[in-house]
């Protein structure tokens, strides 16, 4: 399925725009105390599972809207592939850690981004791809976190870490395909701004969730 706009020569691609516009927020999110503990493998299993429960709520809301809007939004239909839906991987990991996902209570920051995603979906479905860009792109760095936690938790294989490493050796080709599909849509400047705004908002939300998780990580 084609997208409604063709990429104009000389204009930056949407992936270039998204990377540039979110660079400082990306760095800020990674600099949060909780995220540093995550990367170092310093969290307990319980702390990590609590974080996964918050991400489940975010992914569940976003992925539900992506499915709902895909039939009437050509760009979503083109870009989104079934394997990009991460909710099943989060459920698998939570089951491994003995967490009942139905009992997950959203943090204030989680509730805020979930509500925002739902509002944005109604106002402009295309914005969903901006939110999704952040979560899909996080898989590039998550594989390193998976290695640190595997060592810390004494895990072998992918059990308990499926969300952090959902694609295995397909990570690089899957990310390349995502970038190609996004760029092929040739979004207009106005659409690019919409996508960038959503992406920046998701980075801020991850940072806020991390901040609210931090006290538990150092308790």
C-alpha positions in Angstrom: 0.0 0.0 0.0 1.4 3.4 -1.0 1.6 6.4 1.2 -0.1 9.7 0.2 3.0 11.8 -0.3 6.2 11.4 -2.3 9.5 12.3 -0.8 10.8 15.6 -2.3 14.4 15.8 -3.4 16.5 17.8 -1.0 14.2 17.5 2.0 15.3 15.5 5.0 13.7 12.1 5.4 11.3 11.5 8.3 13.9 9.3 10.0 16.4 12.1 9.8 13.9 14.6 11.2 12.9 12.2 14.0 16.5 11.5 15.0 17.5 15.1 15.0 14.4 16.4 16.8 14.6 13.9 19.6 18.4 13.7 20.1 18.5 15.7 23.3 15.4 14.0 24.8 16.9 10.6 23.9 20.1 11.5 25.8 18.0 12.8 28.7 15.9 9.6 28.9 19.1 7.5 29.0 20.6 9.7 31.7 17.8 9.0 34.2 19.0 7.2 37.3 16.6 4.3 36.8 17.8 3.9 33.2 21.4 3.9 34.3 20.7 1.2 36.8 18.9 -0.8 34.1 21.8 -0.6 31.7 24.2 -1.6 34.4 22.1 -4.6 35.4 21.7 -3.2 38.9 18.0 -3.8 39.2 16.4 -6.7 41.1 14.0 -9.0 39.3 11.1 -7.4 41.1 12.2 -3.9 40.0 12.6 -4.9 36.4 9.2 -6.7 36.4 7.6 -3.6 37.8 9.1 -1.6 34.9 7.9 -4.1 32.4 4.4 -3.8 33.8 4.4 -0.1 33.2 5.6 -0.6 29.6 2.9 -3.2 29.1 0.3 -0.5 29.7 1.9 1.9 27.3 2.4 -0.7 24.6 -1.1 -2.1 25.0 -2.7 1.3 24.5 -0.5 2.3 21.6 -0.8 -1.0 19.8 -4.6 -1.1 20.2 -4.8 2.3 18.5 -2.4 1.3 15.7 -4.5 -1.7 15.0 -7.7 0.3 15.1 -6.4 3.1 12.8 -4.4 1.0 10.3 -7.4 0.2 8.0 -8.0 3.9 7.3 -4.5 5.3 7.6 -2.2 4.2 4.7 1.0 5.1 6.4 0.3 3.0 9.4 -0.8 0.1 7.2 2.5 0.3 5.3 4.9 0.7 8.2 3.4 -1.5 11.0 4.2 -5.2 10.9 2.6 -7.8 13.2 6.0 -8.7 14.8 6.4 -5.1 16.0 3.6 -5.5 18.5 5.4 -6.0 21.8 2.5 -6.8 24.1 2.9 -10.6 23.7 6.6 -10.3 24.6 5.8 -8.3 27.7 3.2 -10.7 28.8 5.6 -13.6 28.4 8.3 -11.8 30.5 5.8 -10.9 33.2 4.6 -14.5 33.4 8.3 -15.6 33.8 8.7 -13.2 36.8 5.4 -14.3 38.3 3.6 -11.0 37.8 -0.2 -10.9 37.1 -0.5 -8.2 34.4 -4.2 -7.6 35.3 -3.0 -6.2 38.6 -0.6 -3.7 37.1 -1.3 -0.2 38.5 -0.2 2.7 36.2 2.1 5.3 37.6 1.0 8.9 37.0 3.4 9.2 34.1 2.1 6.0 32.6 -1.5 7.1 32.8 -0.6 10.5 31.3 1.1 9.0 28.1 -1.7 6.4 27.7 -4.3 9.1 27.8 -2.3 11.3 25.4 -1.9 8.4 22.9 -5.6 7.8 22.9 -6.4 11.5 22.4 -3.9 11.8 19.7 -5.2 8.8 17.9 -8.6 10.5 17.6 -7.2 13.9 16.6 -4.6 12.7 14.1 -3.9 8.9 13.7 -0.7 9.5 12.0 0.8 10.7 15.2 0.8 7.1 16.4 3.8 6.4 14.2 5.8 9.0 16.1 5.1 7.4 19.4 5.8 4.0 17.9 9.1 5.2 16.5 10.5 5.7 20.0 9.5 2.3 21.3 10.5 0.4 18.1 13.9 2.2 18.0 14.6 1.3 21.7 15.1 -2.3 20.5 18.5 -1.2 19.1 19.8 -0.5 22.6 17.7 -2.9 24.6 19.8 -5.9 23.4 22.7 -4.6 25.5 20.5 -4.2 28.5 19.3 -7.7 28.0 22.9 -8.9 28.2 23.5 -7.0 31.4 20.4 -8.3 33.1 21.0 -11.8 31.9 24.3 -11.8 33.8 22.9 -10.1 36.8 19.9 -12.4 37.0 21.8 -15.5 36.1 19.6 -16.2 33.1 20.4 -18.1 30.0 18.6 -17.9 26.7 15.8 -15.4 26.2 13.5 -16.2 29.1 12.5 -13.2 31.1 14.2 -10.9 28.5 12.0 -11.4 25.4 10.9 -7.8 25.4 14.4 -6.5 25.5 15.5 -8.7 22.6 12.4 -9.6 20.6 14.0 -10.0 17.2 17.3 -11.7 17.9 19.6 -11.7 14.9 16.8 -10.0 12.9 17.2 -6.8 14.8 19.3 -4.9 12.3 17.3 -6.0 9.2 14.0 -5.3 10.9 15.2 -1.8 11.9 16.4 -1.1 8.4 13.0 -2.2 7.0 11.2 0.1 9.5 13.4 3.0 8.4 12.9 2.3 4.7 9.1 2.0 5.1 8.9 5.3 7.1 11.0 7.1 4.6 9.1 5.7 1.6 6.0 7.4 2.9 7.4 10.8 2.0 5.5 12.6 4.7 4.8 16.3 4.2 6.5 18.9 6.4 3.3 19.3 8.5 3.1 15.5 8.9 6.8 15.4 9.9 6.1 18.0 12.6 3.2 15.9 13.9 5.4 12.8 14.0 8.3 14.6 15.7 6.0 16.1 18.3 4.6 12.6 19.2 8.1 11.1 19.3 9.4 13.9 21.7 6.4 13.3 23.9 7.1 9.6 24.1 10.7 10.2 25.1 9.5 12.6 27.8 7.1 10.0 29.0 9.7 7.3 29.3 11.9 9.8 31.2 9.0 10.5 33.5 8.2 6.9 34.1 11.9 6.3 34.8 11.9 9.1 37.4 8.9 7.7 39.1 10.5 4.2 39.1 13.8 5.5 40.5 12.9 5.6 44.2 12.0 1.9 44.1 15.3 1.2 42.4 17.3 2.7 45.2 15.2 1.7 48.1 
